[in-house]
Amino acid sequence: MQRNVLRSFWVICPVMLGLFAVQVVVAQTDSTEKVKPMAADADPSFVVSTIKPSDPNDPKWANGWSFEGEGRLIQCKRATVLDIITVIYGVQVKQVVGGPEWMSKDRYDISGVPDMPGDPNVAQFRSMFKKLLADRFHLVMHTEKREMPIYAITAAKGGPHLKVARPDEDLNAGNSGDGGVRTMKFTNMPMSVFAQNIQIHEDRPVVDQTGLSGRYDFTLSWTYDLSREGAPGAPPSLYTAMKEQLGLKIDAVKGMAEVLVIDRLERPSEN
């Protein structure tokens, strides 16, 4: 069955001893159907949802975890509660504080259908899972600002050189690469969301300190495998790539970042 990916973004998934990025598919539809986007002011929930422990013997488990969609069915496979929180709230693992030990170990398969017609956008997708975590896992959190090691994005000397996006473009982040090289193409991207996408690939929160309030179209390519830096045709490191390609800097500093403090979390209620 041919499917059309309508909206997507990328997250990091822990696998054994390594990390890799997978695409979060917010909605996919059969190409023979024309499904309209959900109303922009809609606040959907799951009309029905199922949660069950993942099968550890499933060979797909070794490929990490994912969000997927087919038609109106939205699925989250082989994910821990910590995985889901980092995606739904757009934070790095180190920004989630407290909670029981099982939240980073127990894996679940979750599926559900929105209670409103149309394909949800990214914000609506996140809202649906926030409600599910509250209803089925009884998640209660509060936010705090704490000083911690961060990566700060600022304008480089000479200022940024970014193409201003058209107002009718959809926000999107595409991710590709192999052989130690990563390329990300951003459309209609605010700097705050760009920082969230970059922190997926880093070991600490990334904070936007550019002061830029617009939205931009740009592509960023960098070599993350240090052994391949300087190889013929390979792009530079992230620090150099951001400066040369975008006119931005990323520096390791100590600074304030928002953290999510877990006040209550329980294993999911029965289906």
C-alpha positions in Angstrom: 0.0 0.0 0.0 1.5 3.3 -1.0 1.3 5.9 1.7 1.9 9.7 1.8 3.7 11.1 4.8 1.8 14.3 5.7 3.7 15.6 8.7 6.7 14.4 10.5 9.6 15.3 12.7 12.7 13.4 14.1 13.5 12.1 17.5 16.4 10.2 19.0 15.8 6.6 20.1 18.1 4.6 22.5 19.2 1.3 21.2 21.5 -1.0 23.1 24.8 1.0 23.5 24.2 3.6 20.8 21.8 6.3 19.7 20.1 6.8 16.4 17.5 9.1 14.9 14.1 7.9 13.7 11.3 9.8 12.0 8.1 10.4 14.0 5.2 10.1 11.5 2.3 12.2 12.7 0.0 11.0 10.0 0.1 8.8 7.0 -2.7 8.2 4.5 -3.3 5.9 1.6 -2.5 7.9 -1.5 -5.9 7.1 -2.9 -7.6 9.0 -0.1 -7.6 12.8 0.3 -7.7 13.3 4.1 -7.9 17.0 5.1 -5.8 18.4 8.0 -7.5 18.6 11.3 -9.0 22.0 12.1 -6.2 24.3 13.3 -8.2 25.2 16.5 -9.0 21.5 17.3 -7.8 20.0 20.6 -8.1 16.3 20.0 -7.9 13.3 22.3 -7.7 9.6 21.7 -11.3 8.4 21.3 -10.0 4.9 22.0 -6.5 3.7 22.9 -4.7 0.5 23.8 -1.5 0.1 25.8 0.3 -3.2 26.2 3.9 -4.2 27.1 6.2 -4.6 24.1 7.3 -8.1 23.1 11.0 -8.2 23.9 11.4 -11.1 21.4 10.0 -9.0 18.5 13.0 -8.7 16.1 11.9 -5.1 15.3 12.7 -4.2 19.0 16.4 -4.2 18.1 15.7 -1.3 15.7 14.6 1.0 18.5 11.3 2.6 19.0 9.0 4.8 16.8 5.8 6.7 16.3 3.9 5.7 13.2 0.6 6.4 11.6 -1.6 4.7 9.0 -4.9 6.3 8.1 -6.4 7.5 11.3 -4.5 5.0 13.5 -1.6 6.5 15.4 0.9 4.1 17.0 3.9 4.3 19.4 5.9 1.1 19.4 8.6 -0.2 21.8 8.9 3.2 23.7 9.5 3.9 27.3 7.6 6.6 29.1 10.8 8.6 29.2 11.1 8.3 25.4 7.6 9.6 25.0 8.0 12.5 27.4 11.2 13.7 25.6 9.4 13.8 22.3 6.0 15.1 23.4 7.5 17.9 25.5 10.5 18.6 23.2 13.2 18.1 25.9 16.5 16.3 26.3 16.7 13.3 28.6 18.7 15.3 31.2 15.8 17.8 31.4 13.5 15.1 33.0 14.0 14.8 36.7 12.7 12.2 39.2 10.2 9.5 38.5 10.4 5.7 39.1 13.1 3.6 37.7 10.8 1.6 35.4 9.9 4.8 33.3 13.2 4.4 31.4 13.1 0.6 31.2 9.6 -0.7 30.6 8.6 -0.6 26.9 5.1 -0.2 25.6 3.1 -0.5 22.3 0.4 2.2 22.2 -2.2 2.7 19.5 -5.2 5.0 19.2 -7.6 7.0 17.0 -8.3 10.7 17.3 -11.8 11.8 18.4 -11.9 14.4 15.7 -11.8 14.1 11.9 -8.7 15.0 9.9 -4.9 14.6 10.3 -3.5 16.2 13.4 -0.5 18.6 13.1 2.5 18.2 15.3 1.1 20.4 18.2 -2.2 18.4 18.1 -0.3 15.1 18.0 1.7 16.1 21.1 -1.4 17.3 22.9 -3.1 13.9 22.4 -0.1 12.0 23.9 0.1 14.5 26.8 -3.5 13.7 27.7 -2.9 10.0 27.3 0.1 10.1 29.7 -2.1 12.0 32.2 -5.1 9.7 31.9 -3.5 6.3 31.6 -0.2 6.7 33.4 -1.4 9.4 35.8 1.5 11.6 35.0 1.8 14.8 37.0 4.8 17.1 36.5 5.8 20.7 37.2 8.5 22.8 35.5 11.5 24.5 37.0 14.5 26.5 35.7 17.8 25.0 36.7 21.4 25.8 35.9 23.1 23.0 34.1 25.6 22.3 31.2 23.9 23.4 28.0 24.8 24.2 24.4 23.9 27.8 23.6 23.2 28.9 20.0 24.1 32.5 19.3 24.8 34.7 16.2 28.4 34.4 14.9 30.5 37.4 14.1 29.0 39.0 11.0 25.5 37.8 11.9 23.3 34.9 10.6 22.7 34.3 6.9 19.4 32.5 6.8 16.6 32.6 4.2 13.4 34.0 5.6 10.6 31.5 5.1 7.3 32.1 3.2 4.3 32.4 5.6 2.4 29.7 3.7 5.1 27.0 4.2 4.6 24.1 6.6 7.1 23.7 9.5 9.3 20.7 8.8 12.6 19.1 9.6 14.0 16.4 7.4 17.0 14.3 8.5 19.3 12.1 6.5 22.8 10.8 6.4 25.2 7.9 6.8 28.9 7.2 7.1 29.2 9.6 10.1 27.6 12.5 8.2 24.2 14.1 9.0 22.2 16.5 6.8 19.1 18.3 8.1 16.8 20.4 5.9 14.6 22.9 7.8 11.5 24.6 6.4 9.6 27.5 8.1 11.8 26.9 11.2 11.9 29.1 14.3 15.2 29.1 16.2 13.6 27.6 19.3 12.4 24.5 17.4 15.8 24.3 15.6 17.5 24.1 19.0 15.2 21.2 19.9 16.1 19.4 16.7 19.8 19.9 17.3 19.6 18.7 20.9 18.3 15.3 19.6 21.9 14.7 18.5 23.7 16.1 21.5 24.3 15.1 25.1 22.9 18.1 26.8 20.1 20.6 26.3 20.5 23.1 23.4 19.1 26.6 24.1 18.3 29.3 21.6 20.0 32.6 22.6 20.1 34.1 19.1 17.3 36.6 19.7 15.9 35.8 16.3 12.1 35.8 16.2 11.5 34.9 12.6 11.1 31.6 10.7 13.7 30.4 8.2 14.5 27.8 5.5 18.0 26.3 5.6 20.1 23.2 5.3 22.8 22.1 7.7 25.3 19.3 7.0 28.0 18.2 9.5 30.3 15.3 10.3 29.5 13.8 13.7 32.0 10.9 13.4 35.3 12.5 14.6 37.3 9.8 12.8 35.9 11.1 9.4 36.6 14.8 9.9 38.8 16.0 7.1 37.9 13.1 4.8 37.5 14.1 1.1 34.0 15.6 0.6 33.0 15.3 4.2 31.4 18.4 5.8 33.0 20.0 8.9 32.1 19.4 12.5 28.8 20.8 13.9 30.5 23.9 15.4 32.2 24.8 12.1 29.2 23.9 10.0 26.8 26.2 11.9 29.3 29.1 11.7 30.1 28.6 8.0 26.6 27.5 6.7 24.3 29.5 8.9 26.3 32.3 10.6 25.5 30.8 14.0 27.6 29.6 16.9 27.1 26.7 19.3 29.1 26.8 22.5 29.2 24.5 25.6 28.4 26.7 28.6 26.6 26.6 31.9 23.2 28.2 31.7 19.5 28.0 32.7 17.3 25.4 31.1 13.8 24.3 31.8 13.4 20.9 33.5 10.3 18.7 33.9 10.1 17.4 37.5 8.0 14.1 37.8 5.6 14.4 40.8 3.6 11.3 40.0 3.8 8.5 37.5 2.1 5.0 37.6 2.1 2.0 35.3 -0.7 2.3 32.8 -4.3 1.5 33.7 -5.8 -1.6 32.0 -7.3 -1.2 28.5 
